[in-house]
Amino acid sequence: MIEWLNILFDSRIFLRINAVFGFLFLGFFVFFYFSKEGRDERGRGLIATASLISFAMLFVLLNIFPLSLEWSMDNIVRLSNGIQTVYTLFLLTADIALLILRKIR
């Protein structure tokens, strides 16, 4: 398992793929913000709730990532992949929360 993570997080290709997913998730969130549905009161409430949920997830992720900081400091690509993974998971959480809240409310 550890060897597989070493290979994955040392890969520059994985870093680029991870960055592309991060930009896609950010684009989806910004698209909803500027969409017709996101401009009314209900949409603003959904965005605020999804942002609060994703902020809580960011707090959790930023407390988990330092546990592997010594491992990730061995290689700059590994460190970049770790930071990008935290950012991508944060945006994924915001988008999933937004989609779930749209269906619930």
mmCIF file of the C-alpha atoms, coordinates in Angstrom:
data_MODEL
# 
_entry.id   MODEL 
# 
loop_
_atom_site.group_PDB 
_atom_site.id 
_atom_site.type_symbol 
_atom_site.label_atom_id 
_atom_site.label_alt_id 
_atom_site.label_comp_id 
_atom_site.label_asym_id 
_atom_site.label_entity_id 
_atom_site.label_seq_id 
_atom_site.pdbx_PDB_ins_code 
_atom_site.Cartn_x 
_atom_site.Cartn_y 
_atom_site.Cartn_z 
_atom_site.occupancy 
_atom_site.B_iso_or_equiv 
_atom_site.pdbx_formal_charge 
_atom_site.auth_seq_id 
_atom_site.auth_comp_id 
_atom_site.auth_asym_id 
_atom_site.auth_atom_id 
_atom_site.pdbx_PDB_model_num 
ATOM 1   C CA . MET A 1 1   ? 0.000   0.000  0.000   1.00 0.00 ? 1   MET A CA 1 
ATOM 2   C CA . ILE A 1 2   ? 2.756   2.448  0.939   1.00 0.00 ? 2   ILE A CA 1 
ATOM 3   C CA . GLU A 1 3   ? 4.732   1.618  -2.202  1.00 0.00 ? 3   GLU A CA 1 
ATOM 4   C CA . TRP A 1 4   ? 1.637   2.296  -4.316  1.00 0.00 ? 4   TRP A CA 1 
ATOM 5   C CA . LEU A 1 5   ? 1.166   5.685  -2.621  1.00 0.00 ? 5   LEU A CA 1 
ATOM 6   C CA . ASN A 1 6   ? 4.836   6.507  -3.205  1.00 0.00 ? 6   ASN A CA 1 
ATOM 7   C CA . ILE A 1 7   ? 4.499   5.780  -6.915  1.00 0.00 ? 7   ILE A CA 1 
ATOM 8   C CA . LEU A 1 8   ? 1.216   7.698  -7.197  1.00 0.00 ? 8   LEU A CA 1 
ATOM 9   C CA . PHE A 1 9   ? 2.267   10.792 -5.265  1.00 0.00 ? 9   PHE A CA 1 
ATOM 10  C CA . ASP A 1 10  ? 5.694   10.951 -6.927  1.00 0.00 ? 10  ASP A CA 1 
ATOM 11  C CA . SER A 1 11  ? 4.077   11.125 -10.368 1.00 0.00 ? 11  SER A CA 1 
ATOM 12  C CA . ARG A 1 12  ? 3.904   14.473 -12.151 1.00 0.00 ? 12  ARG A CA 1 
ATOM 13  C CA . ILE A 1 13  ? 1.115   13.085 -14.335 1.00 0.00 ? 13  ILE A CA 1 
ATOM 14  C CA . PHE A 1 14  ? -1.011  12.473 -11.237 1.00 0.00 ? 14  PHE A CA 1 
ATOM 15  C CA . LEU A 1 15  ? -0.278  16.058 -10.156 1.00 0.00 ? 15  LEU A CA 1 
ATOM 16  C CA . ARG A 1 16  ? -1.559  17.405 -13.466 1.00 0.00 ? 16  ARG A CA 1 
ATOM 17  C CA . ILE A 1 17  ? -4.641  15.177 -13.414 1.00 0.00 ? 17  ILE A CA 1 
ATOM 18  C CA . ASN A 1 18  ? -5.323  16.211 -9.830  1.00 0.00 ? 18  ASN A CA 1 
ATOM 19  C CA . ALA A 1 19  ? -4.972  19.880 -10.787 1.00 0.00 ? 19  ALA A CA 1 
ATOM 20  C CA . VAL A 1 20  ? -7.359  19.461 -13.721 1.00 0.00 ? 20  VAL A CA 1 
ATOM 21  C CA . PHE A 1 21  ? -9.951  17.886 -11.424 1.00 0.00 ? 21  PHE A CA 1 
ATOM 22  C CA . GLY A 1 22  ? -9.455  20.747 -8.967  1.00 0.00 ? 22  GLY A CA 1 
ATOM 23  C CA . PHE A 1 23  ? -10.102 23.321 -11.699 1.00 0.00 ? 23  PHE A CA 1 
ATOM 24  C CA . LEU A 1 24  ? -13.153 21.381 -12.908 1.00 0.00 ? 24  LEU A CA 1 
ATOM 25  C CA . PHE A 1 25  ? -14.630 21.241 -9.407  1.00 0.00 ? 25  PHE A CA 1 
ATOM 26  C CA . LEU A 1 26  ? -13.912 24.943 -8.904  1.00 0.00 ? 26  LEU A CA 1 
ATOM 27  C CA . GLY A 1 27  ? -15.490 25.705 -12.286 1.00 0.00 ? 27  GLY A CA 1 
ATOM 28  C CA . PHE A 1 28  ? -18.645 23.800 -11.360 1.00 0.00 ? 28  PHE A CA 1 
ATOM 29  C CA . PHE A 1 29  ? -18.960 25.680 -8.080  1.00 0.00 ? 29  PHE A CA 1 
ATOM 30  C CA . VAL A 1 30  ? -18.411 29.072 -9.745  1.00 0.00 ? 30  VAL A CA 1 
ATOM 31  C CA . PHE A 1 31  ? -20.829 28.105 -12.543 1.00 0.00 ? 31  PHE A CA 1 
ATOM 32  C CA . PHE A 1 32  ? -23.560 27.401 -9.990  1.00 0.00 ? 32  PHE A CA 1 
ATOM 33  C CA . TYR A 1 33  ? -22.784 30.664 -8.194  1.00 0.00 ? 33  TYR A CA 1 
ATOM 34  C CA . PHE A 1 34  ? -23.356 32.700 -11.364 1.00 0.00 ? 34  PHE A CA 1 
ATOM 35  C CA . SER A 1 35  ? -26.216 30.585 -12.700 1.00 0.00 ? 35  SER A CA 1 
ATOM 36  C CA . LYS A 1 36  ? -29.844 31.706 -12.620 1.00 0.00 ? 36  LYS A CA 1 
ATOM 37  C CA . GLU A 1 37  ? -30.615 29.297 -9.769  1.00 0.00 ? 37  GLU A CA 1 
ATOM 38  C CA . GLY A 1 38  ? -27.654 30.518 -7.709  1.00 0.00 ? 38  GLY A CA 1 
ATOM 39  C CA . ARG A 1 39  ? -28.722 34.174 -7.755  1.00 0.00 ? 39  ARG A CA 1 
ATOM 40  C CA . ASP A 1 40  ? -31.964 33.874 -5.798  1.00 0.00 ? 40  ASP A CA 1 
ATOM 41  C CA . GLU A 1 41  ? -32.310 33.540 -2.005  1.00 0.00 ? 41  GLU A CA 1 
ATOM 42  C CA . ARG A 1 42  ? -32.593 29.771 -2.120  1.00 0.00 ? 42  ARG A CA 1 
ATOM 43  C CA . GLY A 1 43  ? -29.442 29.488 -4.222  1.00 0.00 ? 43  GLY A CA 1 
ATOM 44  C CA . ARG A 1 44  ? -27.473 31.793 -1.945  1.00 0.00 ? 44  ARG A CA 1 
ATOM 45  C CA . GLY A 1 45  ? -28.562 29.685 1.028   1.00 0.00 ? 45  GLY A CA 1 
ATOM 46  C CA . LEU A 1 46  ? -27.447 26.514 -0.735  1.00 0.00 ? 46  LEU A CA 1 
ATOM 47  C CA . ILE A 1 47  ? -24.066 28.044 -1.542  1.00 0.00 ? 47  ILE A CA 1 
ATOM 48  C CA . ALA A 1 48  ? -23.622 29.230 2.043   1.00 0.00 ? 48  ALA A CA 1 
ATOM 49  C CA . THR A 1 49  ? -24.503 25.829 3.491   1.00 0.00 ? 49  THR A CA 1 
ATOM 50  C CA . ALA A 1 50  ? -22.265 23.969 1.042   1.00 0.00 ? 50  ALA A CA 1 
ATOM 51  C CA . SER A 1 51  ? -19.428 26.377 1.815   1.00 0.00 ? 51  SER A CA 1 
ATOM 52  C CA . LEU A 1 52  ? -19.848 25.801 5.544   1.00 0.00 ? 52  LEU A CA 1 
ATOM 53  C CA . ILE A 1 53  ? -19.784 22.021 5.069   1.00 0.00 ? 53  ILE A CA 1 
ATOM 54  C CA . SER A 1 54  ? -16.711 22.209 2.860   1.00 0.00 ? 54  SER A CA 1 
ATOM 55  C CA . PHE A 1 55  ? -14.989 24.526 5.362   1.00 0.00 ? 55  PHE A CA 1 
ATOM 56  C CA . ALA A 1 56  ? -15.502 21.883 8.057   1.00 0.00 ? 56  ALA A CA 1 
ATOM 57  C CA . MET A 1 57  ? -14.024 19.302 5.683   1.00 0.00 ? 57  MET A CA 1 
ATOM 58  C CA . LEU A 1 58  ? -11.062 21.596 4.984   1.00 0.00 ? 58  LEU A CA 1 
ATOM 59  C CA . PHE A 1 59  ? -10.442 21.802 8.726   1.00 0.00 ? 59  PHE A CA 1 
ATOM 60  C CA . VAL A 1 60  ? -10.407 17.992 8.935   1.00 0.00 ? 60  VAL A CA 1 
ATOM 61  C CA . LEU A 1 61  ? -8.176  17.602 5.867   1.00 0.00 ? 61  LEU A CA 1 
ATOM 62  C CA . LEU A 1 62  ? -5.675  20.198 7.069   1.00 0.00 ? 62  LEU A CA 1 
ATOM 63  C CA . ASN A 1 63  ? -5.420  18.357 10.386  1.00 0.00 ? 63  ASN A CA 1 
ATOM 64  C CA . ILE A 1 64  ? -4.872  14.982 8.696   1.00 0.00 ? 64  ILE A CA 1 
ATOM 65  C CA . PHE A 1 65  ? -2.313  16.107 6.098   1.00 0.00 ? 65  PHE A CA 1 
ATOM 66  C CA . PRO A 1 66  ? 0.414   17.111 8.617   1.00 0.00 ? 66  PRO A CA 1 
ATOM 67  C CA . LEU A 1 67  ? 0.489   13.511 9.857   1.00 0.00 ? 67  LEU A CA 1 
ATOM 68  C CA . SER A 1 68  ? 2.189   12.612 6.578   1.00 0.00 ? 68  SER A CA 1 
ATOM 69  C CA . LEU A 1 69  ? 4.238   15.798 6.306   1.00 0.00 ? 69  LEU A CA 1 
ATOM 70  C CA . GLU A 1 70  ? 7.588   14.145 7.027   1.00 0.00 ? 70  GLU A CA 1 
ATOM 71  C CA . TRP A 1 71  ? 6.871   11.555 4.316   1.00 0.00 ? 71  TRP A CA 1 
ATOM 72  C CA . SER A 1 72  ? 5.761   14.191 1.834   1.00 0.00 ? 72  SER A CA 1 
ATOM 73  C CA . MET A 1 73  ? 8.796   16.435 2.439   1.00 0.00 ? 73  MET A CA 1 
ATOM 74  C CA . ASP A 1 74  ? 11.085  13.836 0.823   1.00 0.00 ? 74  ASP A CA 1 
ATOM 75  C CA . ASN A 1 75  ? 10.091  14.986 -2.655  1.00 0.00 ? 75  ASN A CA 1 
ATOM 76  C CA . ILE A 1 76  ? 8.689   18.309 -3.871  1.00 0.00 ? 76  ILE A CA 1 
ATOM 77  C CA . VAL A 1 77  ? 6.332   16.559 -6.296  1.00 0.00 ? 77  VAL A CA 1 
ATOM 78  C CA . ARG A 1 78  ? 4.987   14.427 -3.449  1.00 0.00 ? 78  ARG A CA 1 
ATOM 79  C CA . LEU A 1 79  ? 4.386   17.542 -1.341  1.00 0.00 ? 79  LEU A CA 1 
ATOM 80  C CA . SER A 1 80  ? 2.676   19.299 -4.246  1.00 0.00 ? 80  SER A CA 1 
ATOM 81  C CA . ASN A 1 81  ? 0.468   16.264 -4.822  1.00 0.00 ? 81  ASN A CA 1 
ATOM 82  C CA . GLY A 1 82  ? -0.505  16.207 -1.149  1.00 0.00 ? 82  GLY A CA 1 
ATOM 83  C CA . ILE A 1 83  ? -1.469  19.874 -1.114  1.00 0.00 ? 83  ILE A CA 1 
ATOM 84  C CA . GLN A 1 84  ? -3.331  19.559 -4.421  1.00 0.00 ? 84  GLN A CA 1 
ATOM 85  C CA . THR A 1 85  ? -5.181  16.476 -3.138  1.00 0.00 ? 85  THR A CA 1 
ATOM 86  C CA . VAL A 1 86  ? -6.343  18.403 -0.064  1.00 0.00 ? 86  VAL A CA 1 
ATOM 87  C CA . TYR A 1 87  ? -7.559  21.246 -2.298  1.00 0.00 ? 87  TYR A CA 1 
ATOM 88  C CA . THR A 1 88  ? -9.303  18.881 -4.718  1.00 0.00 ? 88  THR A CA 1 
ATOM 89  C CA . LEU A 1 89  ? -11.044 16.999 -1.907  1.00 0.00 ? 89  LEU A CA 1 
ATOM 90  C CA . PHE A 1 90  ? -12.151 20.320 -0.409  1.00 0.00 ? 90  PHE A CA 1 
ATOM 91  C CA . LEU A 1 91  ? -13.726 21.393 -3.714  1.00 0.00 ? 91  LEU A CA 1 
ATOM 92  C CA . LEU A 1 92  ? -15.219 17.933 -4.267  1.00 0.00 ? 92  LEU A CA 1 
ATOM 93  C CA . THR A 1 93  ? -16.866 18.166 -0.857  1.00 0.00 ? 93  THR A CA 1 
ATOM 94  C CA . ALA A 1 94  ? -18.319 21.582 -1.715  1.00 0.00 ? 94  ALA A CA 1 
ATOM 95  C CA . ASP A 1 95  ? -19.707 20.309 -5.025  1.00 0.00 ? 95  ASP A CA 1 
ATOM 96  C CA . ILE A 1 96  ? -21.171 17.124 -3.544  1.00 0.00 ? 96  ILE A CA 1 
ATOM 97  C CA . ALA A 1 97  ? -22.750 19.106 -0.705  1.00 0.00 ? 97  ALA A CA 1 
ATOM 98  C CA . LEU A 1 98  ? -24.207 21.522 -3.252  1.00 0.00 ? 98  LEU A CA 1 
ATOM 99  C CA . LEU A 1 99  ? -25.673 18.704 -5.335  1.00 0.00 ? 99  LEU A CA 1 
ATOM 100 C CA . ILE A 1 100 ? -27.163 16.979 -2.277  1.00 0.00 ? 100 ILE A CA 1 
ATOM 101 C CA . LEU A 1 101 ? -28.642 20.220 -0.952  1.00 0.00 ? 101 LEU A CA 1 
ATOM 102 C CA . ARG A 1 102 ? -30.190 20.992 -4.342  1.00 0.00 ? 102 ARG A CA 1 
ATOM 103 C CA . LYS A 1 103 ? -32.036 17.656 -4.208  1.00 0.00 ? 103 LYS A CA 1 
ATOM 104 C CA . ILE A 1 104 ? -33.086 17.978 -0.563  1.00 0.00 ? 104 ILE A CA 1 
ATOM 105 C CA . ARG A 1 105 ? -34.392 21.554 -0.548  1.00 0.00 ? 105 ARG A CA 1 
# 
